């Protein structure tokens, strides 16, 4: 845990002092927080926290970060005004760079992976110098800004499997997935179905049924029945 005097500035030029106070970063692991995860060549906690206690009646800040699908994300964000302090202003929110804070927090706890020759991490080292710290920061930033377009969450894929399974006997579960989840094309629906199956959400869902044969026209059906009836009389 680290405690630092901290200043937040509004704008890239540092136009105005917004916050001053004491900050701390911490990590939690075990139990519901799980263990450590890899970000490229670095091992970091899955859950990390940033807290700022505002000085002289300024608001307090609490941020909970979590590594999800290889990307650091903000999962909880709170600004709290003190009973005898000033209220929360728009400038407080504008002053925050969440990406920069996420990078700094995970950089604090990053360990470089030295040995994973067995397929598992067996040896790590803390960052030793400024150069190693810069490299770790770049690696974390790369993960933070990795393209995320088209990435489905576990909740979305679970919903895909649920809708698919409920409409499996209708003959068009893919279309049901597309319409229920609001996908703009059948290709997107098909891709999400494939992703949900690969993620294991289809373990109890039946496979997509084969298309039904075309229906027989009424007049054609009558001719078939008359022909079969004639064969029965000959026999």
C-alpha positions in Angstrom: 0.0 0.0 0.0 1.4 3.4 -1.0 0.4 6.8 0.4 1.4 9.8 -1.7 0.6 13.5 -1.8 -1.5 13.8 -4.9 -2.7 16.7 -7.1 -5.2 16.5 -10.0 -5.2 19.2 -12.6 -7.9 20.4 -15.0 -6.8 20.3 -18.6 -3.5 19.2 -20.3 -1.8 22.5 -19.5 -2.5 22.2 -15.8 -4.8 25.2 -15.9 -6.3 24.9 -12.4 -5.7 22.9 -9.3 -8.7 20.7 -8.6 -7.8 18.2 -5.9 -5.1 17.7 -3.3 -4.9 15.1 -0.7 -3.5 11.7 0.2 -3.7 8.7 -2.1 -3.3 5.0 -1.6 -3.3 2.0 -3.9 -3.9 -1.5 -2.8 -4.7 -4.9 -4.2 -6.9 -7.8 -3.0 -6.6 -11.4 -3.8 -8.0 -14.7 -2.7 -11.6 -15.7 -2.2 -14.0 -13.8 -4.5 -11.1 -11.6 -5.7 -9.2 -14.5 -7.2 -5.5 -14.7 -7.9 -3.1 -12.8 -10.1 -3.5 -12.6 -13.9 -1.1 -11.9 -16.8 -1.0 -8.8 -18.8 1.5 -9.7 -21.5 4.9 -10.4 -19.8 3.7 -9.1 -16.5 1.8 -10.5 -13.5 -0.7 -8.2 -11.9 -3.6 -8.6 -9.3 -7.0 -9.1 -10.9 -8.4 -6.5 -8.5 -6.7 -3.2 -7.6 -8.0 -0.1 -5.8 -7.2 3.6 -5.8 -8.3 5.9 -3.0 -7.9 9.6 -2.6 -8.8 11.4 0.7 -9.3 15.0 -0.2 -7.5 17.7 1.9 -9.2 20.7 3.4 -12.7 19.5 2.9 -12.3 18.4 -0.7 -14.2 15.3 -1.8 -12.9 11.7 -1.5 -12.4 9.4 -4.5 -12.6 5.6 -4.7 -12.0 3.5 -7.8 -12.1 -0.2 -8.1 -10.2 -1.7 -11.1 -10.5 -5.3 -12.4 -8.7 -7.1 -15.2 -11.4 -8.6 -17.4 -10.6 -10.6 -20.5 -7.0 -9.3 -20.4 -8.0 -5.6 -20.1 -7.9 -3.4 -17.0 -11.4 -1.8 -16.5 -13.1 0.4 -14.0 -15.9 -1.6 -12.2 -16.7 0.9 -9.4 -16.3 4.6 -9.2 -17.3 6.8 -6.3 -16.8 10.5 -5.4 -18.0 11.3 -2.0 -18.5 14.7 -0.4 -17.5 15.2 3.2 -20.3 16.3 5.6 -18.5 19.6 6.3 -16.7 19.9 2.9 -17.6 21.3 -0.5 -19.9 19.6 -2.9 -18.9 17.6 -6.0 -18.4 19.7 -9.2 -18.3 18.9 -12.9 -14.6 19.9 -12.8 -13.9 17.1 -10.4 -15.1 14.6 -13.0 -13.4 16.3 -16.0 -10.1 16.3 -14.2 -9.9 12.5 -14.0 -8.1 10.4 -16.5 -9.2 6.9 -15.7 -7.0 5.3 -18.2 -3.9 6.9 -16.7 -5.0 6.0 -13.2 -5.5 2.4 -14.2 -2.1 2.2 -15.8 -0.4 3.7 -12.7 -2.2 1.5 -10.3 -1.4 -1.8 -12.1 2.1 -0.6 -12.7 2.5 -0.3 -8.9 1.9 -4.0 -8.5 3.3 -5.4 -11.7 5.9 -8.2 -11.6 7.8 -9.2 -14.7 7.5 -12.9 -15.6 11.0 -14.4 -15.7 10.2 -18.1 -16.1 7.1 -19.8 -17.6 8.8 -22.6 -19.5 6.6 -25.2 -17.9 3.4 -23.5 -19.2 2.8 -21.9 -15.8 4.5 -18.9 -14.2 7.1 -20.2 -11.8 9.3 -17.2 -11.2 8.7 -13.4 -11.2 10.6 -10.3 -10.3 9.5 -6.8 -9.1 10.4 -4.0 -11.5 14.0 -3.1 -10.8 14.7 0.3 -12.4 13.2 3.2 -14.3 13.6 1.4 -17.7 11.8 -1.7 -16.5 9.0 0.6 -15.1 8.6 2.3 -18.4 8.4 -1.0 -20.2 5.7 -2.2 -17.8 3.7 1.0 -18.2 3.8 0.6 -22.0 2.7 -3.0 -21.8 -0.2 -2.1 -19.5 -1.2 0.8 -21.7 -1.2 -1.5 -24.7 -3.6 -3.8 -23.0 -5.8 -1.0 -21.8 -6.2 0.5 -25.3 -6.4 -2.8 -27.2 -9.2 -2.9 -29.7 -12.4 -3.9 -28.0 -14.9 -3.5 -30.8 -17.0 -6.6 -31.4 -16.0 -8.2 -28.1 -18.9 -9.8 -26.4 -19.3 -10.0 -22.6 -20.0 -13.2 -20.7 -23.4 -11.9 -19.8 -24.2 -11.3 -23.5 -23.0 -14.7 -24.6 -25.0 -16.4 -21.7 -28.1 -14.6 -23.0 -27.4 -15.8 -26.5 -27.3 -19.4 -25.4 -30.5 -18.9 -23.3 -32.5 -17.4 -26.2 -31.1 -20.0 -28.6 -32.1 -22.9 -26.4 -35.6 -21.5 -25.8 -36.2 -21.3 -29.5 -34.3 -24.4 -30.7 -37.5 -26.3 -31.6 -38.9 -23.4 -33.6 -36.6 -24.1 -36.5 -35.1 -20.6 -36.5 -33.2 -20.1 -33.2 -30.6 -17.9 -35.0 -33.2 -15.5 -36.1 -34.6 -15.4 -32.6 -31.2 -14.5 -31.2 -30.8 -11.8 -33.8 -34.2 -10.2 -33.1 -34.2 -10.6 -29.3 -30.7 -9.2 -28.8 -31.1 -6.5 -31.5 -28.3 -7.6 -33.8 -28.2 -5.8 -37.2 -27.4 -8.9 -39.2 -27.7 -12.6 -39.2 -23.9 -12.8 -39.5 -23.5 -11.1 -36.1 -26.0 -13.4 -34.6 -24.2 -16.5 -36.0 -20.8 -15.2 -34.7 -22.2 -14.6 -31.2 -23.8 -18.1 -31.2 -20.4 -19.6 -32.2 -18.7 -17.5 -29.4 -21.2 -18.6 -26.8 -20.8 -22.3 -27.8 -17.0 -21.9 -27.6 -17.3 -20.3 -24.1 -19.3 -23.3 -22.8 -22.6 -21.6 -22.5 -24.2 -24.2 -24.9 -23.4 -27.3 -22.8 -27.0 -27.8 -22.1 -28.4 -26.2 -25.2 -29.5 -28.4 -28.1 -27.8 -28.0 -31.5 -29.4 -25.9 -34.2 -31.9 -28.2 -36.0 -31.6 -28.8 -39.7 -34.0 -26.9 -41.9 -37.3 -28.5 -42.4 -38.1 -30.0 -45.9 -40.4 -27.8 -48.1 -44.1 -28.1 -47.5 -46.1 -30.2 -50.1 -48.8 -28.2 -51.9 -52.4 -29.3 -51.2 -53.2 -30.3 -54.8 -50.0 -32.3 -55.0 -50.9 -34.1 -51.8 -54.3 -35.1 -53.2 -52.7 -36.6 -56.3 -50.3 -38.6 -54.2 -53.2 -39.9 -52.0 -55.3 -40.9 -55.1 -52.3 -42.6 -56.7 -51.6 -44.6 -53.5 -55.3 -45.5 -53.2 -55.2 -46.9 -56.7 -52.2 -49.1 -56.0 -54.1 -50.5 -52.9 -57.1 -51.5 -55.1 -54.8 -53.3 -57.6 -53.2 -55.3 -54.8 
